[in-house]
Amino acid sequence: MPDMENHPSGHPRNPPVLDMTLDGQFRTASEAPARRGWLDRALAKVSGVALLLALGAGGLMLAALAVLAVSILLPVVLVAGVIGAGTLYWKLRRAGLGGQRMRFVVVRR
């Protein structure tokens, strides 16, 4: 069969189409779906490129959201750290340890 030449992968290039109706009858050749033309192939390639572009844009959008989250949270962390350090400094100063060295003791039992 000339149109059943084998592809390098071993599968037939143009396998036969067995198309059946709902009642179990085979469709005739005139009812068979039309063969794919150059427009179908071009549209398939364009849709593949569009899907790849959409996935790339989605990835960039997620990266932009991550940068936005970091840019919002970093000042919050810095301000909280400054407030915490100031509070600790004020408590040490009120306790009279402002100029002295602070000792940490670990009790082991």
PAKOL-488185 format. One record per residue: residue number from 1; residue in three letters; z, y, x of N, C-alpha, C, O in turn. Coordinates in steps of 0.001 Angstrom, whole numbers, plus 500000, padded with zeros to 6 digits. Layout:
% PAKOL-488185
   seq   type     n.zz     n.yy     n.xx    ca.zz    ca.yy    ca.xx     c.zz     c.yy     c.xx     o.zz     o.yy     o.xx
   NUM    ALA        Z        Y        X        Z        Y        X        Z        Y        X        Z        Y        X
...
//
This chain:
% PAKOL-488185
   seq   type     n.zz     n.yy     n.xx    ca.zz    ca.yy    ca.xx     c.zz     c.yy     c.xx     o.zz     o.yy     o.xx
     1    MET   500000   498827   500837   500000   500000   500000   500000   501243   500887   500909   501400   501703
     2    PRO   499038   502108   500760   498965   503255   501652   500061   504287   501413   500506   504919   502371
     3    ASP   500521   504487   500159   501552   505503   499939   502964   504949   500111   503933   505676   499894
     4    MET   503101   503699   500489   504410   503102   500722   504670   502881   502202   505423   501981   502573
     5    GLU   504052   503694   503051   504291   503568   504489   505762   503816   504768   506430   504583   504076
     6    ASN   506243   503149   505795   507658   503265   506106   507934   504513   506914   507165   504891   507798
     7    HIS   509033   505135   506597   509545   506286   507320   510221   505748   508581   510582   504571   508600
     8    PRO   510411   506545   509631   511099   506033   510826   512491   505470   510542   512975   504624   511295
     9    SER   513146   505927   509464   514468   505386   509157   514377   504021   508467   515405   503376   508262
    10    GLY   513181   503569   508106   513003   502275   507479   512897   502339   505972   512602   501327   505337
    11    HIS   513130   503514   505371   513029   503660   503922   511603   504059   503553   510924   504731   504330
    12    PRO   511155   503652   502384   509803   504041   501986   509698   505556   501799   510636   506208   501341
    13    ARG   508547   506091   502161   508322   507527   502075   508297   508013   500633   508976   508983   500299
    14    ASN   507546   507372   499797   507430   507739   498388   507788   506516   497540   506904   505750   497155
    15    PRO   509064   506332   497250   509439   505156   496464   508915   505290   495044   508719   506406   494563
    16    PRO   508688   504184   494373   508210   504263   492990   509298   504839   492082   510489   504612   492294
    17    VAL   508866   505585   491072   509798   506185   490117   509827   505318   488876   508803   505127   488221
    18    LEU   511001   504790   488550   511178   503998   487338   511948   504866   486353   513171   504979   486429
    19    ASP   511219   505471   485437   511819   506392   484494   511821   505756   483112   510780   505319   482621
    20    MET   512994   505705   482486   513114   505062   481178   513562   506076   480132   514231   507061   480445
    21    THR   513184   505818   478898   513630   506635   477784   514990   506134   477317   515491   505128   477818
    22    LEU   515594   506846   476344   516912   506462   475862   516920   505112   475161   517942   504427   475163
    23    ASP   515800   504715   474560   515776   503439   473869   515399   502274   474789   515222   501154   474308
    24    GLY   515271   502511   476104   515031   501438   477062   513579   501176   477376   513285   500201   478066
    25    GLN   512665   501982   476914   511239   501815   477202   510869   502618   478439   511446   503669   478718
    26    PHE   509893   502099   479172   509408   502845   480327   508505   503974   479868   507739   503822   478916
    27    ARG   508599   505100   480544   507709   506208   480212   506334   505924   480790   506195   505232   481799
    28    THR   505337   506464   480142   503977   506299   480665   503745   507320   481760   504559   508219   481965
    29    ALA   502657   507182   482449   502351   508083   483562   502203   509517   483089   502526   510442   483834
    30    SER   501716   509731   481850   501556   511095   481374   502901   511744   481060   503010   512969   481089
    31    GLU   503934   510941   480758   505257   511472   480465   506106   511627   481710   507174   512236   481646
    32    ALA   505669   511099   482832   506448   511165   484063   506562   512621   484512   505659   513420   484265
    33    PRO   507655   512962   485162   507818   514333   485629   506743   514698   486652   506254   513847   487395
    34    ALA   506394   515968   486670   505360   516442   487584   505839   516339   489025   507035   516442   489296
    35    ARG   504919   516138   489935   505264   516061   491351   505660   517435   491858   505212   518455   491334
    36    ARG   506484   517455   492856   506941   518718   493412   505802   519396   494161   505117   518778   494976
    37    GLY   505620   520651   493874   504587   521423   494536   505165   522310   495631   506342   522204   495976
    38    TRP   504333   523174   496165   504775   524044   497261   505835   525039   496782   506719   525422   497548
    39    LEU   505747   525458   495508   506734   526407   494989   508114   525755   494882   509123   526389   495189
    40    ASP   508161   524495   494451   509439   523798   494369   510078   523658   495746   511282   523858   495899
    41    ARG   509272   523315   496742   509806   523184   498101   510284   524529   498632   511329   524598   499279
    42    ALA   509533   525601   498369   509928   526927   498835   511219   527379   498159   512104   527938   498807
    43    LEU   511322   527134   496854   512545   527513   496143   513748   526713   496626   514859   527239   496683
    44    ALA   513540   525461   496971   514640   524644   497498   515134   525212   498824   516340   525270   499064
    45    LYS   514210   525631   499686   514612   526206   500972   515315   527540   500776   516313   527824   501439
    46    VAL   514793   528364   499860   515413   529665   499612   516812   529481   499035   517730   530209   499412
    47    SER   516991   528525   498133   518323   528301   497568   519284   527755   498621   520475   528065   498584
    48    GLY   518791   526956   499548   519646   526473   500632   520105   527601   501529   521269   527646   501926
    49    VAL   519199   528515   501853   519565   529664   502676   520543   530565   501923   521489   531085   502515
    50    ALA   520319   530751   500612   521223   531582   499813   522620   530970   499761   523615   531690   499837
    51    LEU   522698   529649   499634   524006   528982   499606   524712   529139   500947   525916   529392   500980
    52    LEU   523990   528994   502047   524578   529166   503369   525065   530599   503557   526133   530822   504127
    53    LEU   524293   531564   503081   524685   532966   503175   525936   533233   502343   526818   533972   502779
    54    ALA   526025   532645   501158   527205   532825   500310   528442   532221   500971   529520   532812   500907
    55    LEU   528306   531061   501602   529443   530448   502291   529891   531303   503472   531089   531463   503705
    56    GLY   528940   531849   504213   529282   532733   505330   529985   533989   504856   530965   534418   505466
    57    ALA   529496   534586   503771   530134   535788   503223   531537   535478   502711   532444   536297   502855
    58    GLY   531719   534306   502116   533051   533908   501667   534023   533747   502829   535187   534134   502729
    59    GLY   533549   533181   503920   534392   533048   505107   534776   534399   505687   535922   534607   506085
    60    LEU   533813   535321   505736   534121   536671   506222   535101   537384   505299   535955   538143   505758
    61    MET   534976   537139   504004   535894   537759   503055   537319   537237   503270   538275   538011   503212
    62    LEU   537467   535940   503515   538796   535389   503787   539384   535948   505073   540584   536213   505147
    63    ALA   538538   536128   506095   539013   536719   507349   539446   538171   507125   540452   538613   507680
    64    ALA   538692   538903   506317   539058   540292   506019   540374   540356   505255   541186   541248   505501
    65    LEU   540597   539422   504331   541867   539396   503605   543036   539075   504539   544131   539609   504362
    66    ALA   542813   538211   505527   543868   537895   506492   544216   539123   507328   545391   539396   507570
    67    VAL   543200   539864   507770   543443   541086   508548   544175   542106   507687   545081   542786   508169
    68    LEU   543792   542220   506421   544458   543154   505516   545926   542778   505324   546792   543653   505328
    69    ALA   546211   541501   505158   547595   541057   504980   548426   541361   506220   549567   541809   506105
    70    VAL   547868   541124   507401   548596   541414   508638   548818   542914   508773   549896   543346   509182
    71    SER   547803   543715   508430   547951   545160   508575   548963   545724   507583   549534   546786   507832
    72    ILE   549197   545049   506479   550218   545500   505526   551600   545001   505936   552578   545738   505813
    73    LEU   551700   543762   506421   553002   543181   506725   553574   543632   508072   554794   543671   508230
    74    LEU   552731   543970   509035   553226   544360   510360   554095   545615   510298   555174   545610   510890
    75    PRO   553696   546676   509624   554602   547832   509537   555904   547515   508800   556952   548062   509145
    76    VAL   555856   546654   507805   557080   546273   507089   558043   545568   508037   559244   545840   508020
    77    VAL   557525   544669   508859   558365   543948   509820   558932   544914   510858   560105   544818   511218
    78    LEU   558115   545835   511335   558606   546792   512332   559695   547694   511757   560715   547918   512409
    79    VAL   559495   548206   510562   560506   549077   509937   561787   548289   509685   562877   548807   509929
    80    ALA   561685   547051   509203   562882   546238   508974   563605   545961   510290   564836   545950   510322
    81    GLY   562877   545739   511360   563501   545514   512661   564216   546742   513179   565310   546639   513734
    82    VAL   563607   547903   513004   564246   549152   513447   565512   549414   512626   566534   549822   513177
    83    ILE   565446   549184   511322   566629   549381   510476   567729   548401   510869   568895   548786   510950
    84    GLY   567376   547139   511113   568375   546150   511527   568996   546500   512871   570210   546378   513032
    85    ALA   568193   546932   513841   568728   547306   515152   569614   548539   515039   570658   548623   515687
    86    GLY   569194   549494   514215   570017   550696   514027   571343   550369   513367   572377   550920   513745
    87    THR   571323   549479   512386   572553   549072   511713   573491   548360   512677   574695   548620   512674
    88    LEU   572953   547464   513502   573773   546756   514486   574358   547723   515507   575526   547604   515877
    89    TYR   573556   548677   515962   574026   549690   516918   575156   550510   516287   576169   550776   516934
    90    TRP   574981   550906   515032   575999   551725   514364   577305   550949   514186   578386   551511   514363
    91    LYS   577213   549664   513839   578423   548859   513667   579148   548660   514996   580377   548699   515042
    92    LEU   578398   548449   516074   579025   548300   517394   579677   549605   517826   580750   549595   518429
    93    ARG   579051   550698   517529   579601   552003   517906   580881   552285   517120   581853   552794   517677
    94    ARG   580882   551959   515840   582072   552190   515007   583215   551282   515441   584384   551642   515309
    95    ALA   582872   550092   515964   583915   549157   516409   584461   549539   517773   585415   548922   518248
    96    GLY   583874   550546   518416   584362   550985   519715   583739   550243   520872   584249   550319   521989
    97    LEU   582641   549519   520643   581995   548766   521725   580706   549443   522183   579846   548795   522780
    98    GLY   580565   550743   521909   579313   551429   522218   578978   551443   523693   577822   551227   524056
    99    GLY   579969   551696   524575   579679   551768   525997   580052   550501   526737   579699   550350   527906
   100    GLN   580750   549592   526094   581195   548379   526771   580166   547264   526630   579242   547301   525818
   101    ARG   580395   546282   527475   579521   545109   527413   580021   544180   526305   581225   543958   526171
   102    MET   579111   543651   525531   579486   542784   524423   579474   541335   524887   578520   540894   525529
   103    ARG   580534   540591   524563   580609   539194   524982   580413   538297   523782   580966   538528   522707
   104    PHE   579609   537267   523993   579404   536245   522965   580124   534993   523411   579970   534551   524549
   105    VAL   580904   534427   522524   581696   533237   522845   581212   532096   521973   581050   532249   520762
   106    VAL   580981   530947   522600   580594   529756   521891   581772   528788   521903   582236   528393   522972
   107    VAL   582250   528409   520745   583388   527514   520638   582866   526108   520371   582175   525865   519382
   108    ARG   583203   525196   521261   582776   523801   521088   583994   522974   520697   585054   523096   521311
   109    ARG   583852   522167   519717   584973   521337   519256   584633   519889   519386   585448   519031   519049
//
